[in-house]
Amino acid sequence: MYGDRLKIIRTEKGLSQSEFAKMFETSQRNISRYEREQLDLSTDFIVRVCKTFDISADYLLGLKDY
């Protein structure tokens, strides 16, 4: 679920995987792997994404729909 949510957030902001990766000091490959749920999100990454885009961790992790 988090992979779909991460992709939704990224595309709604009009960001490529590379641009998104730069924002969070990671690689485009990691973003791709996150979106396909082949790599687990770190707590630090979750917190940074939530603060940057003003969303809840519950939403990002698929526990709530808002």
C-alpha positions in Angstrom: 0.0 0.0 0.0 2.8 2.5 0.9 4.2 2.1 -2.7 1.0 3.2 -4.3 0.6 6.1 -1.8 4.2 7.2 -2.4 3.7 7.2 -6.1 0.4 9.2 -5.8 2.1 11.8 -3.7 5.0 12.1 -6.1 2.9 12.3 -9.3 0.4 14.8 -7.7 3.3 17.1 -7.1 4.5 16.6 -10.7 7.8 15.1 -9.6 9.9 12.5 -11.4 11.4 9.7 -9.4 14.8 11.4 -9.8 13.5 14.8 -8.6 11.8 13.1 -5.6 15.0 11.2 -4.8 17.0 14.4 -4.8 14.5 15.9 -2.3 15.1 13.0 0.1 18.8 12.5 -0.6 18.4 9.0 -2.0 18.6 7.4 -5.4 16.1 7.1 -8.1 16.5 3.4 -7.9 15.5 3.4 -4.2 12.4 5.5 -5.0 11.5 2.9 -7.7 12.0 0.1 -5.3 9.9 1.9 -2.6 7.0 2.4 -5.1 7.2 -1.3 -6.0 7.4 -2.2 -2.3 10.7 -4.1 -2.9 12.4 -1.9 -0.3 10.9 -1.1 3.1 10.7 2.5 4.2 12.9 3.6 7.0 11.3 5.5 9.9 13.4 8.6 9.0 12.1 8.5 5.4 8.5 8.2 6.5 8.9 11.2 8.8 10.6 13.3 6.2 7.9 12.6 3.5 5.1 13.2 5.9 6.5 16.5 7.1 7.4 17.7 3.6 4.0 17.0 2.1 1.9 17.5 5.3 0.4 14.1 5.3 0.0 11.5 8.1 2.1 8.4 8.5 -1.2 6.5 8.7 -2.1 7.7 5.2 1.3 6.9 3.8 1.2 3.4 5.2 -2.3 2.8 4.1 -3.9 2.7 7.5 -6.2 5.7 6.7 -7.6 7.0 3.5 -6.9 10.7 4.2 
